[in-house]
């Protein structure tokens, strides 16, 4: 390995309105190295990768490719500089075939007018075979999430890259598929291609990468050679503080003794989840972990009738709930906070008061007309209770930061005095300060007797916040951890399905196939 | 966390008349007024009571359709069939009258049939899952075809309509034409409802973010269905008023009307992406188009040029608004 710098990031900052996603970060990538980039969610990793790939423009700072300063104005410019990005979120055309998707970027750079589909298919198949035996003539929309992720990777391989960025490539992959990917990454490295590898999984970072750079809260923290450092050191650099201080005090170390608020028995929808049984008890925060695509969201949607559950029963305070649509669930006191805040949580251009009132319209209405005074006072009271930082309840929600937008979403749910709140990734993409405020709020709500169920991909959040954690795998509950058994390792083991029996302390119900 | 605290741009509790300066409608009023001032110098006939009454009359009936279109645009839909539905209501009521039905009953049947067309369109949008554009494009052609079938392609002469019915379109109420009275009543009622009624708040929620509205327990499909029906019903009302006014029903009436209606709503601030729009803005939009038309006629501009000029005004109005919004967002 020569020590020649391929990519040099100098003092790059990126602001989104008032939010600083990156503050004067530095990053240096050598030829032929696999360089891990670690940090908590919201540390700025994906933002930096989007800057490098031309998706976002830096607010300040410069980028040098092989010593020459460049302006990466668009993804097309990034490609011509030899920079490829495998997105964390799948960005494929579902109606096109795998082959067409794989060569989308490459086609864009070719000069000929006509397409040679047969050659394209042949080349695509050869490339795909290195990853997995998938027929490239299938439509992408028909593939499973993990196969789509493989297509996303194959697509990056079609480009003649000198820098290849992998943004959490294994999040949706099975263990075997991940091993194949690691082999390919080692192969690319041997050919002198530089890899930036973003992952939360320490084992991958330490077996695959040469060096590791850590970001925290949008700032550069350190770069170390993997050989000189331990996983614990990396975690400490990532977190930068004692993790116990971050989370509010739990209900009680002895476990949960309260009465069940919500009990779910053998719930299933005949497709994405089955045989789901658990109880949510008074005073506790119940966590739900599992890999992306494991069915966590679908279970929550099934409970509150956003998705039709065909089997099983749901009891709320020992009364059987029969829900036909979400409005029935909300009426009964079971509300759901979606993981996709912008897409399905808030009305961006409407006012804070109008957002908070959305679920509670009936109580604010007399003779078919809205009572604006009641609406305002409801919004003002909830905004104060939740500590929403704002100019006034008449301001549009788009004027708020992500954390405060999320507080408005939660306020909307609280307006109807719910008995159970299902929160899907409640703190994703939210800065650390607002995050711990939301955690404290959830703990207060649990103490006040509202059943709180939190779905999260962030293991530290599950462990720090929740009293118990259910782990979902392939649509079933793979097991449950609580108290001292609640470790990242135990949850990951259940989530990935490696040797569940070995984890004797967990009350594995063993339904997962 | 200091970054979260944003300066208070304006206090929304100020009385409405003090906020007028910040409203988009103010810009439109300014444009319309300055056009009027210019025209009053350019043509001696412009600043006359007769001309103003003619202008008001000309956009009053279309204005009723604009109200429905604006609400439909707010929910994120669009209706290309309004011109056809106006004509359908007109020829159906007209031919029922010629068959001996009382004109008031015939009009109610025409309006009800227009509402039924809305129900069918609403079915295709909410149950089958087609979008409003395609559904209403098909409806536009089908309903126009229906008009030709009903009339066998020839205009219906309705000079035998009783005077009491003709008065709706031609009579006056203390000197003000009934048409204008009806128009102002419709505008006032829907402007009030759109701002205050819970049912119409749901229209804004659905148009702003349909999924979030669904997750807030709003039956978004029902909302879309009823707004679609409201739009065709108001078109039906407009059709019967036209019949009273003209004393005739032509199967080709209202061809191209939908473009004028949509243009007015968009000039008035309705977003084609849904979630925003006001009745007042849309009415000012149609008023502007009407003043422009009247001006072009008075200035003796060839009819061949008129459509082109109106199209350019639409493009300019929407572009200016888009750029202003972009600056605000940045």
Boltz contact constraints between the chains, C-beta under 6 A:
constraints:
  - contact:
      token1: [A, 18]
      token2: [B, 3]
      max_distance: 6.0
  - contact:
      token1: [A, 326]
      token2: [B, 217]
      max_distance: 6.0
  - contact:
      token1: [A, 327]
      token2: [B, 217]
      max_distance: 6.0
  - contact:
      token1: [A, 330]
      token2: [B, 217]
      max_distance: 6.0
  - contact:
      token1: [A, 338]
      token2: [B, 215]
      max_distance: 6.0
  - contact:
      token1: [A, 344]
      token2: [B, 211]
      max_distance: 6.0
  - contact:
      token1: [A, 344]
      token2: [B, 212]
      max_distance: 6.0
  - contact:
      token1: [A, 344]
      token2: [B, 215]
      max_distance: 6.0
  - contact:
      token1: [A, 345]
      token2: [B, 212]
      max_distance: 6.0
  - contact:
      token1: [A, 347]
      token2: [B, 208]
      max_distance: 6.0
  - contact:
      token1: [A, 347]
      token2: [B, 209]
      max_distance: 6.0
  - contact:
      token1: [A, 347]
      token2: [B, 212]
      max_distance: 6.0
  - contact:
      token1: [A, 349]
      token2: [B, 275]
      max_distance: 6.0
  - contact:
      token1: [A, 350]
      token2: [B, 208]
      max_distance: 6.0
  - contact:
      token1: [A, 358]
      token2: [B, 205]
      max_distance: 6.0
  - contact:
      token1: [A, 358]
      token2: [B, 216]
      max_distance: 6.0
  - contact:
      token1: [A, 359]
      token2: [B, 216]
      max_distance: 6.0
  - contact:
      token1: [A, 359]
      token2: [B, 217]
      max_distance: 6.0
  - contact:
      token1: [A, 361]
      token2: [B, 198]
      max_distance: 6.0
  - contact:
      token1: [A, 365]
      token2: [B, 198]
      max_distance: 6.0
  - contact:
      token1: [A, 368]
      token2: [B, 197]
      max_distance: 6.0
  - contact:
      token1: [A, 369]
      token2: [B, 196]
      max_distance: 6.0
  - contact:
      token1: [A, 369]
      token2: [B, 197]
      max_distance: 6.0
  - contact:
      token1: [A, 370]
      token2: [B, 196]
      max_distance: 6.0
  - contact:
      token1: [A, 370]
      token2: [B, 198]
      max_distance: 6.0
  - contact:
      token1: [A, 370]
      token2: [B, 201]
      max_distance: 6.0
  - contact:
      token1: [A, 389]
      token2: [B, 4]
      max_distance: 6.0
  - contact:
      token1: [A, 389]
      token2: [B, 5]
      max_distance: 6.0
  - contact:
      token1: [A, 391]
      token2: [B, 6]
      max_distance: 6.0
  - contact:
      token1: [A, 391]
      token2: [B, 8]
      max_distance: 6.0
  - contact:
      token1: [A, 392]
      token2: [B, 8]
      max_distance: 6.0
  - contact:
      token1: [A, 394]
      token2: [B, 12]
      max_distance: 6.0
  - contact:
      token1: [A, 399]
      token2: [B, 6]
      max_distance: 6.0
  - contact:
      token1: [A, 401]
      token2: [B, 4]
      max_distance: 6.0
  - contact:
      token1: [A, 404]
      token2: [B, 4]
      max_distance: 6.0
  - contact:
      token1: [A, 433]
      token2: [B, 1]
      max_distance: 6.0
